[in-house]
């Protein structure tokens, strides 16, 4: 006959023994990091790049022993490209799923929602693509997107300084832009820089985020006959605009796109010589960093397996990788998962990343503006300005 009393006593003794063991002898559970990404909806073409970059980082991190000896589990929810849903999902991650740490979502609207939740629960939040520094007022938010504290001035200045070095610098500019917050913000800044540099704005048009009818905008641009089209786009909007232009037999002389889906624009015939912004491209001097070189190799292999339209590491993948580097650095340096300790360390120190050394001691924890300009050349994105970041022989191509 089974002696239930003896079994109960033995069970209690076993529990007591486990509790008496030193922490080092116990098996800790995984560190759970929660975030959302726009896996569906208008932003999904780019968010899938961020998902792959994060998966690669977490896999490598766990091979190296995880964080402070604990394996890492990344919990990702689909916010469907909707900031309101991102807010709800981050609330659930903190309150219901009780994640240990947070990682930001893709795109400024969702990031602002996540910041609000992080602030409510005193959690640190690192974001990879926050585009409006003035709105990121929470003191425990840290950007991997190195725009500097005043990108509405500094980013367009970099662009037009580069274009001024070409053999056909633009004199007239058409500004067409989405009303998506960070895109609109930079486009309005560009309008000011256009004036300051003595250029002529021949057209200004806006569209609502989610718009799919670009025919009327294409016609207006064609009629304006600009030397340069400044396209304030995100995701596939730039592709749709260029396709609409093609239907009316119009090809813009020069065109710059703010945050396009990297693969679709590089692969489209009408994307030839398209310009954009970057923090990293798959060539030297970026790849002189051995960590960057290994990421480039792994991402290329995995992106091909996943069927992504562009298998090279560029600014979106690099921004995600950088965000994870920032998080790991703060944990290792403080030997802690305490949000406040990690945040205080980041404010006082610099972090070496694959696209440069970042600091977080200027406006709203932003540091230097490390944005550069890139161009689609022979089906690949390459940095073209400033010159020290371009591969040998690469210059800005004009039509």
C-alpha positions as CSV (number, residue, x, y, z in Angstrom):
1,X,0.0,0.0,0.0
2,X,1.3,3.4,-0.9
3,X,2.3,5.6,2.1
4,X,0.9,9.0,1.1
5,X,2.3,10.6,4.2
6,X,5.9,9.5,3.4
7,X,5.5,10.8,-0.2
8,X,4.3,14.2,1.0
9,X,7.2,14.5,3.5
10,X,9.7,13.6,0.8
11,X,8.2,16.1,-1.6
12,X,8.4,18.9,1.0
13,X,12.0,18.0,1.7
14,X,12.9,18.0,-2.0
15,X,11.3,21.5,-2.4
16,X,13.3,22.7,0.6
17,X,16.5,21.3,-0.7
18,X,16.0,23.0,-4.1
19,X,15.3,26.3,-2.3
20,X,18.5,26.0,-0.3
21,X,20.6,25.5,-3.4
22,X,22.7,28.5,-4.5
23,X,21.4,30.5,-7.5
24,X,24.2,29.3,-9.6
25,X,23.1,25.7,-9.1
26,X,19.5,26.3,-10.2
27,X,18.4,26.4,-13.8
28,X,17.0,29.9,-14.5
29,X,14.2,30.4,-16.9
30,X,14.6,32.3,-20.2
31,X,14.7,36.1,-20.4
32,X,11.5,37.0,-22.2
33,X,11.7,40.0,-24.5
34,X,8.4,41.3,-25.9
35,X,7.7,43.4,-29.0
36,X,5.4,43.9,-31.9
37,X,6.1,44.2,-35.6
38,X,3.9,45.1,-38.6
39,X,3.9,41.5,-40.0
40,X,0.8,42.4,-42.0
41,X,-0.6,45.6,-43.4
42,X,1.1,48.4,-45.4
43,X,4.3,48.2,-43.5
44,X,4.8,44.4,-43.7
45,X,7.3,44.4,-46.6
46,X,9.8,46.2,-44.3
47,X,8.8,44.8,-41.0
48,X,9.6,41.3,-42.2
49,X,13.2,42.4,-42.6
50,X,13.3,43.5,-39.0
51,X,11.8,40.2,-37.9
52,X,14.6,38.3,-39.7
53,X,17.3,40.5,-38.3
54,X,16.0,40.0,-34.8
55,X,15.8,36.3,-35.1
56,X,19.4,36.1,-36.3
57,X,20.6,38.2,-33.4
58,X,18.7,36.1,-30.8
59,X,19.9,32.8,-32.2
60,X,23.5,34.0,-32.1
61,X,23.0,35.4,-28.6
62,X,21.7,32.1,-27.3
63,X,24.7,30.3,-28.9
64,X,26.9,32.6,-26.9
65,X,25.1,31.7,-23.7
66,X,22.3,34.2,-23.8
67,X,22.1,37.2,-21.4
68,X,23.8,36.8,-18.0
69,X,23.7,33.0,-18.4
70,X,20.0,32.9,-19.3
71,X,18.6,31.9,-22.7
72,X,16.6,34.6,-24.5
73,X,13.0,34.2,-25.8
74,X,11.7,36.8,-28.2
75,X,7.9,37.1,-28.2
76,X,6.7,38.9,-31.3
77,X,3.1,40.0,-31.9
78,X,1.6,41.3,-35.2
79,X,0.4,44.9,-34.8
80,X,-0.9,44.9,-38.4
81,X,0.7,48.3,-39.1
82,X,-1.7,49.9,-36.7
83,X,-0.4,52.1,-33.8
84,X,-3.6,51.6,-31.8
85,X,-3.2,47.8,-31.9
86,X,0.5,48.1,-31.1
87,X,-0.5,49.9,-27.9
88,X,-2.9,47.2,-26.9
89,X,-0.4,44.4,-27.6
90,X,2.4,46.1,-25.6
91,X,0.0,46.4,-22.7
92,X,-0.7,42.7,-22.9
93,X,3.0,41.9,-23.2
94,X,3.7,43.7,-19.9
95,X,0.6,42.9,-17.9
96,X,-0.6,39.5,-19.1
97,X,2.5,37.9,-20.5
98,X,4.8,39.6,-18.0
99,X,7.8,39.9,-20.3
100,X,11.1,40.9,-18.7
101,X,12.2,43.4,-21.3
102,X,10.8,45.3,-24.2
103,X,12.0,45.9,-27.8
104,X,10.4,48.5,-30.0
105,X,8.2,47.9,-33.0
106,X,8.7,49.1,-36.6
107,X,7.8,52.7,-37.7
108,X,7.3,55.9,-35.7
109,X,3.5,55.6,-35.1
110,X,3.7,52.2,-33.4
111,X,6.9,53.3,-31.6
112,X,5.1,56.2,-30.0
113,X,2.4,53.9,-28.8
114,X,5.0,51.5,-27.3
115,X,6.7,54.4,-25.6
116,X,3.5,55.3,-23.9
117,X,3.1,51.8,-22.5
118,X,6.8,51.6,-21.5
119,X,6.5,54.9,-19.6
120,X,3.4,53.7,-17.8
121,X,5.1,50.7,-16.4
122,X,8.7,52.1,-16.0
123,X,10.2,49.9,-18.7
124,X,13.1,50.7,-20.9
125,X,12.4,50.7,-24.6
126,X,14.9,50.6,-27.4
127,X,13.5,51.4,-30.9
128,X,15.1,50.8,-34.2
129,X,13.3,53.4,-36.4
130,X,12.0,56.3,-34.3
131,X,11.8,59.2,-36.8
132,X,10.7,62.2,-34.8
133,X,13.1,62.9,-31.9
134,X,11.1,65.8,-30.4
135,X,8.2,63.4,-29.7
136,X,10.3,60.8,-27.9
137,X,10.2,62.5,-24.5
138,X,10.4,59.4,-22.3
139,X,13.7,59.3,-20.6
140,X,14.1,55.5,-20.8
141,X,13.6,55.4,-24.6
142,X,16.7,54.9,-26.7
143,X,16.9,55.1,-30.5
144,X,19.0,52.9,-32.8
145,X,18.0,55.1,-35.7
146,X,20.8,57.7,-35.5
147,X,19.0,60.7,-36.9
148,X,20.4,63.2,-34.4
149,X,18.1,65.5,-32.4
150,X,17.1,67.8,-35.3
151,X,16.8,65.6,-38.4
152,X,14.3,67.9,-40.1
153,X,17.3,70.2,-40.7
154,X,20.4,67.9,-40.7
155,X,19.0,65.0,-42.9
156,X,17.8,67.2,-45.9
157,X,21.0,69.2,-45.6
158,X,23.1,66.0,-46.1
159,X,20.9,65.1,-49.1
160,X,21.2,68.4,-50.9
161,X,24.9,68.8,-50.1
162,X,25.5,65.5,-51.8
163,X,23.3,66.4,-54.8
164,X,25.1,69.7,-55.2
165,X,28.3,67.7,-56.0
166,X,26.8,66.1,-59.1
167,X,27.4,67.2,-62.7
168,X,23.7,68.2,-62.8
169,X,22.7,69.6,-59.4
170,X,18.9,70.1,-59.2
171,X,17.5,73.6,-59.3
172,X,13.8,72.7,-59.1
173,X,12.2,70.3,-56.7
174,X,8.8,68.6,-56.4
175,X,7.9,67.5,-52.8
176,X,5.3,64.8,-52.6
177,X,4.8,63.1,-49.3
178,X,2.8,60.7,-47.2
179,X,1.2,62.1,-44.0
180,X,2.8,59.3,-42.1
181,X,4.2,61.2,-39.0
182,X,8.0,60.7,-39.5
183,X,7.8,61.0,-43.2
184,X,5.8,64.1,-43.2
185,X,8.1,65.6,-40.6
186,X,11.2,65.1,-42.7
187,X,9.5,66.3,-45.9
188,X,8.4,69.6,-44.3
189,X,12.1,70.0,-43.1
190,X,13.2,69.4,-46.7
191,X,11.0,72.3,-47.9
192,X,12.8,74.6,-45.5
193,X,16.2,73.4,-46.7
194,X,15.1,73.9,-50.3
195,X,14.4,77.5,-49.6
196,X,17.6,78.1,-47.7
197,X,19.7,76.7,-50.5
198,X,18.0,78.9,-53.1
199,X,16.2,76.1,-55.0
200,X,12.7,76.4,-56.4
201,X,9.9,74.2,-55.1
202,X,7.6,73.7,-58.1
203,X,5.1,71.3,-56.4
204,X,4.0,70.2,-53.0
205,X,1.4,67.4,-52.6
206,X,0.4,65.2,-49.7
207,X,-1.4,61.8,-49.5
208,X,-3.0,59.9,-46.6
209,X,-1.0,56.9,-45.4
210,X,-2.6,53.8,-46.9
211,X,-3.3,55.5,-50.2
212,X,-3.0,53.3,-53.3
213,X,-4.1,55.6,-56.1
214,X,-1.0,57.5,-57.2
215,X,-2.2,58.3,-60.8
216,X,-3.2,62.0,-60.0
217,X,0.0,62.6,-58.1
218,X,2.1,61.2,-60.9
219,X,0.3,63.5,-63.4
220,X,0.9,66.6,-61.3
221,X,4.6,65.8,-61.0
222,X,5.0,65.3,-64.7
223,X,3.3,68.6,-65.4
224,X,5.6,70.4,-62.9
225,X,8.8,69.2,-64.7
226,X,11.1,69.1,-61.6
227,X,14.8,68.3,-61.7
228,X,14.3,66.3,-58.5
229,X,11.3,64.6,-56.9
230,X,11.5,64.3,-53.2
231,X,9.3,61.4,-52.3
232,X,8.2,61.2,-48.7
233,X,7.3,57.5,-48.8
234,X,7.3,54.5,-46.6
235,X,7.0,50.8,-47.5
236,X,5.7,50.3,-51.0
237,X,4.3,53.8,-51.6
238,X,7.4,54.8,-53.7
239,X,6.9,51.7,-55.9
240,X,3.3,52.6,-56.5
241,X,4.1,56.2,-57.4
242,X,6.8,55.1,-59.9
243,X,4.5,52.6,-61.5
244,X,1.9,55.3,-61.9
245,X,4.5,57.5,-63.5
246,X,5.5,54.8,-65.9
247,X,1.9,54.4,-67.0
248,X,1.9,58.0,-68.3
249,X,5.3,57.7,-69.9
250,X,7.1,59.8,-67.3
251,X,10.5,59.1,-65.7
252,X,11.7,61.6,-63.1
253,X,15.2,62.9,-63.8
254,X,16.2,62.3,-60.1
255,X,14.1,61.0,-57.3
256,X,14.9,60.4,-53.6
257,X,12.7,58.2,-51.3
258,X,12.8,58.4,-47.6
259,X,11.9,55.0,-46.1
260,X,11.1,52.6,-49.0
261,X,10.8,48.9,-48.8
262,X,14.4,48.1,-49.8
263,X,13.9,45.1,-52.0
264,X,11.0,46.1,-54.1
265,X,12.5,49.5,-55.0
266,X,15.9,48.1,-55.8
267,X,14.5,45.3,-57.9
268,X,11.9,47.4,-59.9
269,X,13.1,48.6,-63.3
270,X,11.7,52.1,-62.6
271,X,13.8,52.1,-59.3
272,X,17.0,52.5,-61.3
273,X,19.2,55.3,-59.8
274,X,16.6,55.9,-57.0
275,X,18.2,57.6,-54.0
276,X,17.4,57.1,-50.3
277,X,18.7,57.4,-46.8
278,X,21.0,54.9,-45.1
279,X,23.0,54.0,-42.0
280,X,24.5,50.8,-43.5
281,X,25.1,49.1,-46.8
282,X,26.7,45.8,-47.7
283,X,30.2,47.1,-48.6
284,X,33.3,48.5,-47.1
285,X,33.9,50.4,-44.9
286,X,30.8,49.1,-43.1
287,X,31.9,45.5,-43.5
288,X,35.3,46.1,-42.1
289,X,33.7,45.4,-38.8
290,X,33.9,41.6,-38.3
291,X,30.5,41.5,-36.5
292,X,28.9,43.4,-39.4
293,X,30.6,41.0,-41.9
294,X,29.2,38.0,-40.1
295,X,25.8,39.5,-40.0
296,X,25.9,40.2,-43.7
297,X,26.8,36.6,-44.4
298,X,24.1,35.1,-42.2
299,X,21.4,37.6,-43.3
300,X,22.1,36.9,-46.9
301,X,21.7,33.1,-46.4
302,X,18.6,33.4,-44.3
303,X,16.9,36.1,-46.5
304,X,17.4,33.9,-49.5
305,X,15.8,30.9,-47.7
306,X,12.9,33.1,-46.5
307,X,12.3,34.4,-50.1
308,X,12.8,38.1,-49.2
309,X,13.0,40.3,-52.3
310,X,16.3,41.8,-51.3
311,X,18.9,39.6,-49.5
312,X,21.5,42.2,-48.7
313,X,21.8,44.0,-45.4
314,X,20.9,47.7,-45.7
315,X,19.6,50.4,-43.4
316,X,16.4,48.6,-42.1
317,X,18.2,45.3,-41.2
318,X,21.1,47.2,-39.7
319,X,18.8,49.3,-37.5
320,X,17.3,46.2,-36.0
321,X,20.7,44.6,-35.4
322,X,21.9,47.8,-33.8
323,X,18.9,47.9,-31.5
324,X,19.7,44.5,-30.2
325,X,23.4,45.5,-29.8
326,X,22.3,48.4,-27.6
327,X,20.2,46.2,-25.4
328,X,22.9,43.6,-24.9
329,X,25.5,46.2,-24.2
330,X,23.4,47.8,-21.4
331,X,22.7,44.4,-19.8
332,X,26.2,43.2,-19.9
333,X,27.7,46.5,-18.6
334,X,25.3,46.7,-15.6
335,X,25.1,42.9,-15.0
336,X,21.4,43.5,-14.5
337,X,18.0,43.3,-16.1
338,X,16.9,46.4,-14.2
339,X,15.4,48.9,-16.6
340,X,16.5,52.0,-14.7
341,X,20.1,50.8,-14.2
342,X,20.3,49.9,-17.9
343,X,18.9,53.3,-19.0
344,X,21.2,55.2,-16.7
345,X,24.2,53.4,-18.1
346,X,23.2,54.1,-21.7
347,X,22.9,57.8,-21.0
348,X,26.4,57.9,-19.6
349,X,28.2,55.7,-22.1
350,X,28.6,55.0,-25.8
351,X,27.8,51.8,-27.7
352,X,29.8,50.5,-30.6
353,X,27.5,49.2,-33.3
354,X,27.7,47.9,-36.9
355,X,26.9,51.4,-38.2
356,X,29.0,53.5,-35.9
357,X,29.5,54.4,-32.2
358,X,26.3,55.8,-30.7
359,X,25.7,58.1,-27.8
360,X,22.5,59.0,-26.1
361,X,23.3,62.3,-24.4
362,X,21.5,64.9,-26.6
363,X,17.9,65.8,-27.2
364,X,15.5,63.0,-25.9
365,X,18.4,60.5,-25.8
366,X,19.3,61.0,-29.5
367,X,23.0,61.5,-30.4
368,X,24.7,62.2,-33.7
369,X,23.1,62.3,-37.1
370,X,24.8,59.4,-38.9
371,X,22.4,59.4,-41.9
372,X,24.0,59.0,-45.3
373,X,22.6,58.9,-48.9
374,X,22.5,55.7,-51.0
375,X,21.5,54.9,-54.5
376,X,20.2,51.9,-56.5
377,X,23.1,51.0,-58.9
378,X,23.0,47.9,-61.0
379,X,20.2,46.5,-58.8
380,X,22.0,47.0,-55.5
381,X,21.9,49.8,-52.9
382,X,25.3,51.5,-52.4
383,X,26.2,54.5,-50.3
384,X,27.1,57.5,-52.5
385,X,27.4,60.4,-49.9
386,X,29.4,61.3,-47.9
387,X,32.3,60.0,-50.1
388,X,34.1,58.3,-47.2
389,X,31.3,55.9,-46.8
390,X,31.0,55.0,-50.5
391,X,32.7,51.9,-52.1
392,X,35.5,52.6,-54.5
393,X,34.4,54.3,-57.7
394,X,30.8,54.9,-56.5
395,X,29.4,58.3,-57.2
396,X,25.9,59.7,-57.5
397,X,24.4,58.8,-60.9
398,X,22.2,61.2,-62.8
399,X,20.0,60.6,-65.8
